[in-house]
Amino acid sequence: MILTLVKALHIAALILWSAGLIALPLVLGKHEAGEEQADYARLRRITNYGYTRIVTPAAVIAVSAGTALIFLREVFVPWMFAKLVAVGLLVALHALIGHTVVQMSERRGDYIPPSPLPLVCAMIATM
């Protein structure tokens, strides 16, 4: 029973984390150099809230539940280590998006985020 609950928590958090990693670059890509301050502030608040209050907690829960599953199921096989490399790539992409969100906040409108296409493609390939 506990194993099933941990697995369900892991899968739900992983879905939320993955959706956020795809959605955030797309939202950041909506920023244009000549937009008004009110539009920029709204975009910045949305991305900051999404990253800090939704996507990052989902990532922590997904990784924690996944780690618990490794020990609960005693899964120490080669494919698990390949999966952990993919999780490491997702964490690196997560950090890159976080860096972009911070740059948007600190530069107050004069920062143009990178194109979302390479990030989204890298995330989908990793997922």
N, C-alpha and C positions, 0 to 999 in steps of 0.2 A: 504494500500500500504506500509506504513512504517513498519507495523507489519510483512508483508511478507519479506521485505528486511532484517529486523533484524533477522528473523528466518533463512533466507538463509545464512546470515553471520555467525550466530551461528553454523549451521550445517556444513558449509564449514570449519570453524576454528576447529570445533570438529573433523572432519575427518582428517585434517592435524595434529592436536595434537595427536590423537590416532595413526595414522601411524608413527609419530615420536617416540612415546613412545614404539612402537614395534620395530622399526628399530634401534634405538640407542643402546639398549642392545645387539642386534645381531652384530652390528658393533664393539662394545666394546669387545665382545667375540672373535673377530678375533685376538686380541693381544696375542702374545706368548712371553714367557720369553726370548728366544734367538734371537729375530728378530733384524735386523740392525736398527741403529739410524734413518736412512732416512725413513724406513717403519714405525717406531714408530711415528716419527714426522708427517708424512702424516696422519696416523690414528688419532693422537691427534688433528690435525687441522680440519679434517673432523668432528669429534665428537663435538669439541668445537664450530665450526661454526654452525652445525646443531642444537645444543642445544640452543645457545645464539641468533641466528639470525632467526631460523625457528620455532622450537618447543615451546620455551618460549613465543614469541609473539603470536603464535597461541593459546596457553593456555590462555593468558591474554584476547585476543579477544573473545574466546569461553566463558570464565567465565563472561566477561562484557556483552556480548550480551545475554547470558542466564539470567543474573540478570535483564537486561532491559526487557526481555520477561516475567519474573515473574510479574513485575509491570504493563507492558502493557496489559497483558492478565488477570491480577488479579487472578493468580493461587496460591491460598493458601490452598491446599488440602493435605491430609496425604501422598499421593504418591510423591508429590514434595519434601517433607522433606527426604524421602528415596533416591530420586535422588540426593539431595544435599549431603547426606552421601557418595554416590558413587563418586561424584565429589571430595569430600574431600580425598577419597582414591586415586583417580587419581593424585591429587595434591601432596600427600605424596609420591607416586611412582615417580612422576616427580622430586621431591626434591632428592630422593634416586639416581636417574640417574644423576642428577646434581652433587651430591657429588662424584659419581664415575668418572665423567668427570673431576672434579677438581683434584681428586687424581691422575688420569692419567697425568695431566699437571704438578703437583707439584713434583711427584716422579721420573720423567724423565726416565721412562723405567723399573724401578724395582717394579712397582705395577702391580699385576695381578688382573684384575677385576673379580668379581664373575661370576659364570655361568649365562648365560642369560635365561636359561630355567625357573627358578622360577619367575623371573621378568616378562617375557613374559606371562607365565600362569596366574599370578596375574592380569596383565593388561587386558588380554582377558576376564577373569572372571568378572572383575570390569566393563569393557566396556559393 
